[in-house]
Amino acid sequence: MSLLNRSSAIGLAMLLRAGLMLVISAMAYRTQAPEDAAAFFQCIYLQAIAIAFLSASGFFRVQSKRSEDEVSSYLSAMTLLVLPSVALPLSVALLVDEYAARLPELLIAWVGAVATAYAAPISAIVMKSRGPFAAFLPACAAAVLALLTLLLVGDAGAGRLTPYLALSGFQVTNILLLLASDRKAVRTRLPGLSRLRAGLPWDNIREAFVVGACNVLNMLLVFAIREAWAERAGADIAAAVFLTLRISDSAMQLFHMVLSGHPVITRLIAGRWSLRAQVAMTALSVGALLLLGMNAAALGAIAFAVAAQIALDVSRYPWSTGFLYQMAHFDLRNYVIFVVLQPVIALLLAFVPMARGAPEGLMIFMAISVSIGAVISTLQARRAAR
């Protein structure tokens, strides 16, 4: 398939999805108290954690699988993780006082997480068999349906659960349409699920569990860091920053899905000047964020968040390709190092602005975290080349 067709199909789907997320996020931001809006964005981040645990980067992983047996075993292993994954929303509701009364929201988000976790590998299966448009048009249709529903509901009819129901409704509709779009291609991989009766694919289960557990560890640590920063920075700044991060993350998914498997990723990460470029661009982002932080009060919450997001993405977008390098050259040990060390080192380096609740603190942490991931990938690439 051509890069143009792939970019067009994924781009259209992600554009509509980003538009839907913008509408849902704006509705939450406008219609709910700052504390509830911030909690919504945190619940969506928790949903991303559940997806990361279940699918273990499913879209990218399925693309690298060479046989139908490998794909079937992967889906079998993922299915076994669905029931344990419900422990995430339950434990958050039990252990975090602020979320004790938000169990319905957490469970709605979990249902959407399960749907999205399956949609990722199945869209890769359909893309291999019928091309990118067949794989991503269901997401377009689901997004349009959700947007029309929200338009009918409007802000006046929105309740506390409306943003959660809109997002999870889109995710469930997407997987149902995707399954219906190419039943034959999906069915040829599903016989592997019968192995659950005959014998468990332990190698796939172990790999899926380790990758998923590492993803969860990384994202839970980041979730805790976001919560700690939000308490110090204030609900207004936190809600605005979480809003711009959510929108940027949606666009970054498009960036990753278009470039996944492309040889430019290896050249970018393993290039001679890669380390110097990573340090220089991260320093530029951090410097700009510090300047913006000094003027955050004058700018206002939304204006600051938008400007800070642009400053962050100057370095975050190019060097988030460290993740794509890990997927293209997957090695379990290297991936564990990549995922676990990123937030730990970044927190140490960004501790001062994070601890004092500086408006720019979270963005600085994220800029450094992405850069650390790229540095780790570059060092691993150079070691492999020796």
ZAMARGU-4260 file (C-alpha; in steps of 0.2 Angstrom, whole numbers, plus 5000, padded with zeros to 4 digits):
<rodrens>
0) 5000/5000/5000 | 5006/5017/4996 | 5011/5029/5010 | 4999/5042/5002 | 4984/5030/5004
5) 4989/5025/5021 | 4992/5043/5027 | 4975/5049/5019 | 4965/5035/5027 | 4973/5036/5044
10) 4973/5055/5043 | 4955/5056/5039 | 4951/5044/5054 | 4962/5053/5066 | 4956/5070/5060
15) 4938/5065/5064 | 4943/5057/5080 | 4953/5072/5085 | 4938/5083/5081 | 4927/5072/5092
20) 4939/5073/5106 | 4940/5092/5104 | 4921/5093/5105 | 4920/5081/5120 | 4934/5089/5129
25) 4927/5106/5126 | 4910/5101/5133 | 4918/5094/5148 | 4928/5110/5151 | 4913/5121/5148
30) 4899/5112/5157 | 4908/5105/5172 | 4917/5112/5187 | 4936/5114/5185 | 4938/5099/5197
35) 4926/5088/5187 | 4934/5093/5171 | 4951/5089/5177 | 4945/5072/5184 | 4937/5069/5166
40) 4954/5071/5158 | 4963/5060/5171 | 4949/5046/5169 | 4953/5047/5150 | 4972/5045/5154
45) 4967/5030/5165 | 4958/5023/5150 | 4974/5025/5140 | 4983/5015/5153 | 4970/5001/5152
50) 4972/5001/5133 | 4991/5000/5135 | 4989/4985/5146 | 4977/4976/5135 | 4983/4979/5118
55) 5002/4981/5122 | 5003/4993/5107 | 4992/4981/5097 | 4992/4991/5080 | 5011/4992/5079
60) 5014/4974/5086 | 5002/4966/5074 | 5010/4974/5059 | 5026/4966/5064 | 5019/4949/5066
65) 5024/4938/5051 | 5011/4924/5052 | 4992/4921/5056 | 4997/4910/5070 | 5007/4923/5078
70) 4992/4936/5076 | 4980/4923/5083 | 4991/4919/5098 | 4993/4937/5101 | 4974/4940/5101
75) 4972/4924/5113 | 4984/4932/5125 | 4976/4949/5125 | 4959/4940/5128 | 4966/4933/5144
80) 4970/4950/5150 | 4953/4958/5149 | 4946/4952/5165 | 4961/4956/5176 | 4961/4974/5168
85) 4945/4978/5177 | 4956/4979/5193 | 4962/4996/5187 | 4946/5006/5188 | 4941/4997/5204
90) 4958/5000/5213 | 4958/5018/5208 | 4940/5020/5215 | 4945/5011/5231 | 4962/5019/5234
95) 4960/5037/5228 | 4948/5046/5238 | 4944/5059/5224 | 4938/5045/5213 | 4928/5035/5226
100) 4912/5043/5219 | 4917/5042/5201 | 4916/5023/5199 | 4902/5024/5186 | 4914/5035/5175
105) 4928/5024/5178 | 4919/5008/5172 | 4912/5017/5157 | 4929/5022/5152 | 4935/5004/5155
110) 4922/4997/5143 | 4928/5010/5130 | 4946/5004/5134 | 4942/4986/5130 | 4934/4991/5113
115) 4949/5001/5108 | 4961/4988/5114 | 4953/4976/5101 | 4951/4989/5088 | 4970/4992/5087
120) 4975/4975/5082 | 4960/4971/5071 | 4962/4987/5061 | 4980/4981/5057 | 4973/4964/5052
125) 4960/4973/5040 | 4973/4985/5034 | 4984/4970/5028 | 4969/4961/5020 | 4959/4976/5012
130) 4969/4991/5013 | 4970/5007/5025 | 4953/5014/5020 | 4943/4998/5024 | 4953/4998/5041
135) 4949/5016/5046 | 4933/5021/5038 | 4923/5012/5052 | 4931/5025/5064 | 4926/5039/5053
140) 4908/5033/5053 | 4908/5030/5072 | 4915/5048/5075 | 4902/5056/5063 | 4888/5047/5072
145) 4895/5052/5089 | 4897/5070/5084 | 4879/5071/5077 | 4873/5064/5094 | 4883/5077/5104
150) 4876/5090/5092 | 4858/5085/5096 | 4862/5084/5115 | 4871/5101/5116 | 4878/5109/5132
155) 4861/5111/5139 | 4857/5093/5139 | 4874/5087/5145 | 4876/5078/5162 | 4891/5073/5171
160) 4892/5056/5162 | 4889/5063/5145 | 4907/5065/5140 | 4911/5048/5146 | 4896/5040/5137
165) 4900/5049/5121 | 4918/5044/5120 | 4915/5025/5125 | 4900/5025/5113 | 4911/5030/5099
170) 4924/5017/5104 | 4911/5003/5105 | 4903/5008/5088 | 4920/5008/5080 | 4925/4990/5085
175) 4907/4984/5080 | 4909/4992/5063 | 4927/4986/5061 | 4922/4968/5064 | 4908/4969/5052
180) 4918/4977/5038 | 4929/4962/5035 | 4922/4946/5044 | 4933/4934/5033 | 4950/4942/5037
185) 4945/4943/5056 | 4938/4926/5056 | 4954/4918/5050 | 4964/4925/5065 | 4951/4920/5078
190) 4953/4901/5077 | 4968/4904/5088 | 4956/4908/5102 | 4951/4890/5103 | 4969/4887/5109
195) 4962/4893/5126 | 4954/4876/5128 | 4968/4865/5121 | 4983/4874/5128 | 4988/4892/5133
200) 5001/4901/5122 | 5012/4905/5136 | 5026/4914/5127 | 5013/4926/5120 | 5005/4928/5136
205) 5021/4931/5145 | 5027/4944/5132 | 5010/4953/5132 | 5009/4953/5151 | 5027/4960/5153
210) 5024/4973/5139 | 5007/4978/5146 | 5013/4978/5164 | 5027/4990/5159 | 5015/5001/5150
215) 5004/5002/5165 | 5019/5005/5177 | 5025/5019/5166 | 5007/5027/5164 | 5002/5025/5182
220) 5018/5034/5188 | 5014/5048/5175 | 4996/5048/5181 | 5002/5050/5199 | 5014/5064/5194
225) 5000/5073/5184 | 4989/5072/5200 | 5002/5078/5211 | 5006/5093/5200 | 4987/5097/5197
230) 4985/5098/5216 | 4999/5111/5217 | 4996/5120/5201 | 4977/5123/5203 | 4962/5116/5195
235) 4960/5130/5181 | 4978/5128/5175 | 4977/5109/5176 | 4961/5107/5167 | 4968/5119/5153
240) 4984/5109/5151 | 4975/5092/5152 | 4964/5098/5138 | 4978/5104/5126 | 4988/5088/5130
245) 4973/5077/5125 | 4971/5086/5109 | 4990/5085/5105 | 4990/5066/5110 | 4976/5063/5097
250) 4986/5071/5083 | 5002/5062/5089 | 4993/5045/5086 | 4991/5050/5068 | 5009/5054/5067
255) 5014/5038/5074 | 5002/5027/5064 | 5007/5035/5048 | 5026/5033/5051 | 5026/5016/5060
260) 5037/5004/5051 | 5044/5017/5039 | 5064/5017/5037 | 5065/5035/5041 | 5062/5031/5060
265) 5078/5021/5061 | 5088/5034/5052 | 5081/5048/5063 | 5085/5038/5079 | 5101/5030/5074
270) 5108/5045/5065 | 5125/5052/5068 | 5118/5068/5075 | 5103/5061/5084 | 5109/5064/5102
275) 5115/5082/5099 | 5098/5086/5090 | 5088/5078/5105 | 5097/5088/5118 | 5096/5104/5108
280) 5078/5103/5104 | 5073/5098/5121 | 5083/5112/5128 | 5074/5124/5117 | 5057/5117/5123
285) 5062/5118/5141 | 5068/5136/5139 | 5052/5142/5130 | 5042/5133/5144 | 5051/5142/5158
290) 5048/5159/5149 | 5030/5155/5147 | 5028/5150/5165 | 5035/5167/5171 | 5020/5175/5162
295) 5007/5162/5165 | 4996/5173/5176 | 4996/5187/5163 | 4992/5175/5149 | 4977/5166/5157
300) 4975/5147/5159 | 4969/5143/5141 | 4982/5155/5132 | 4996/5148/5143 | 4991/5130/5140
305) 4990/5132/5121 | 5007/5141/5120 | 5015/5129/5132 | 5009/5114/5121 | 5016/5122/5105
310) 5033/5124/5115 | 5032/5106/5121 | 5028/5098/5104 | 5043/5106/5096 | 5053/5092/5104
315) 5040/5080/5108 | 5034/5076/5091 | 5051/5072/5083 | 5058/5062/5097 | 5042/5052/5102
320) 5049/5042/5087 | 5059/5033/5100 | 5044/5023/5103 | 5042/5019/5085 | 5060/5013/5084
325) 5056/5001/5099 | 5041/4994/5089 | 5051/4992/5073 | 5066/4983/5082 | 5056/4975/5096
330) 5066/4967/5110 | 5058/4964/5126 | 5073/4968/5137 | 5076/4984/5128 | 5058/4989/5128
335) 5057/4987/5147 | 5072/4998/5150 | 5064/5011/5138 | 5047/5011/5146 | 5053/5011/5165
340) 5067/5023/5164 | 5059/5037/5155 | 5047/5044/5169 | 5060/5040/5183 | 5074/5050/5176
345) 5062/5064/5169 | 5055/5066/5187 | 5072/5068/5194 | 5077/5081/5182 | 5061/5091/5182
350) 5058/5089/5201 | 5059/5107/5206 | 5046/5115/5195 | 5035/5099/5198 | 5036/5100/5217
355) 5032/5119/5218 | 5017/5117/5206 | 5024/5128/5193 | 5012/5130/5178 | 5025/5124/5166
360) 5031/5110/5177 | 5021/5096/5169 | 5026/5101/5152 | 5044/5102/5156 | 5043/5084/5164
365) 5035/5078/5148 | 5048/5086/5136 | 5062/5078/5146 | 5053/5061/5147 | 5051/5060/5128
370) 5069/5065/5126 | 5075/5052/5138 | 5066/5039/5128 | 5074/5045/5112 | 5091/5044/5120
375) 5088/5027/5126 | 5083/5021/5109 | 5098/5029/5101 | 5110/5021/5113 | 5102/5004/5110
380) 5103/5007/5091 | 5121/5011/5092 | 5125/4996/5103 | 5115/4984/5091 | 5126/4991/5076
385) 5142/4987/5084
</rodrens>
